[in-house]
Amino acid sequence: GEDVEQSLFLSVREGDSSVINCTYTDSSSTYLYWYKQEPGAGLQLLTYIFSNMDMKQDQRLTVLLNKKDKHLSLRIADTQTGDSAIYFCAEIPSGGSYIPTFGRGTSLIVHP
Amino acid sequence: DTAVSQTPKYLVTQMGNDKSIKCEQNLGHDTMYWYKQDSKKFLKIMFSYNNKELIINETVPNRFSPKSPDKAHLNLHINSLELGDSAVYFCASSPSRAAEQFFGPGTRLTVL
């Protein structure tokens, strides 16, 4: 089945850029999502990209997709303490099962 | 206005009991989901309904039974609760099967 891998922790200083990485295994057309989870809350959609795109930018967020390596990254520019949260990468294949697979989440800690 | 709501927010119960969690979305979405998030934050899909029809049923014990009385509601009933059922259960909805998902605030279930 599909598998989505993420590193578990990332620590950055306030004002620096954060880059959170994700790899996925599905080789068909797929939607790829980034979600943010703050303590005690549900997941909040940040951005998404379809597998026929290379890059998407939305204010401080930049998503890069390397289809050959099945590697997805989320860059947060000018990281703030309010960005501290768990970030989940998720994949939903667009054909067949449509079963969502989430990575284990990357805990981003932003130091003042 | 709350887009995806769940009740109750917290549920503490004894082993062997039967309990239900309710979910409602006011977004007019066709697809709804139940996820289980364990203590290590791993998020796993359990069920999905599309227009009241069960479309995803992922290796979940048959003690868990989802019910969708209408498109806006997806409830989860759990029989004979076990210690391992302790987790946070999230409901989500999306406009279609591969689209972005909107999550509820979660129900923290503790089985004693």
Interface residues (C-beta under 8 A of the other chain):
Chain A: Y31 Y33 Y35 Q37 G40 A41 G42 L43 Q44 L45 Y48 I86 F88 I92 P93 S94 S97 Y98 I99 P100 T101 F102 R104 G105
Chain B: V4 Y33 K40 K41 F42 L43 K44 I45 S48 I55 I56 E58 F90 A92 R97 A98 A99 E100 Q101 F102 F103 G104 P105 G106
